[in-house]
């Protein structure tokens, strides 16, 4: 039991995060103060939400590179809606954001499912399309803080039991999707579709439809995050969250989600996001340029993929050895 715990990716990642915090606190003790760690978690909440959706997509042997563009388009749309109708209830804004993000995710899913276009090609294309739509809608202009209503900006910052609503939404999403992935037929279908598509088909699972629902969930979470992002930072523009899809993929891979599909957990995606979130917040504190974050994210992806490949190779050898003993 102890050996299994030590060898699990989640346990190793918890240890890596602990070591990272110790190293940072040696330079800046205030970083590990509970209030500051709560702020780090809040800053990382958008990444956590997107990483959960991306994890589900990757489980099905796909990838969604349009999540940041989805976020940006949805954020721009709800910002413009707020400018036109500042008294619109926040519940309606949330429905618009999540609904639009869901539709964009469905569009990706339909192209992958019905037209059998490779997911990386589909989402590279829609990433550009979504960014283009933002420019067309806004005419390249920004929606700034003074144009947004106070209620629109206040929602993600409102505190409940000492934590902002943004943090609570991330926590609820982690709990909800942990249950979905572990306890529902759809959750098991995501693992089956990516782990062994042929066996899943023989078991009666429609792999294409399962991938469609994965993209739909990813789109819904991206849409929700779009509103939370623009309201928290009180600004919307064409290039918002530019390049953020790299962080999302990195969080998943670092968290043990296999890019080959079928392997990964919500907790792993959460820990991967927190690992990157701590690095992002710590770099300015220890006088390291934030631009190093891209290099660190890229290096982390390569290392994580190498570790995943090594783990899979060892499992293959064990199976072969067992087969040899059986004969």
TADA-V80223 format. One record per helix or strand. SS is the DSSP state (@ for helix, = for strand). FROM is the first residue (numbers start at 1). TO is the last residue. If there is no record, write none. Layout:
SS & FROM & TO
SS & FROM & TO
This chain:
@ & 2 & 7
@ & 9 & 27
@ & 29 & 32
@ & 34 & 59
@ & 67 & 84
@ & 90 & 114
@ & 119 & 138
= & 143 & 143
@ & 145 & 147
@ & 150 & 157
= & 159 & 160
= & 163 & 164
@ & 165 & 183
@ & 185 & 195
@ & 197 & 202
@ & 207 & 233
= & 236 & 236
@ & 244 & 254
@ & 266 & 285
@ & 292 & 326
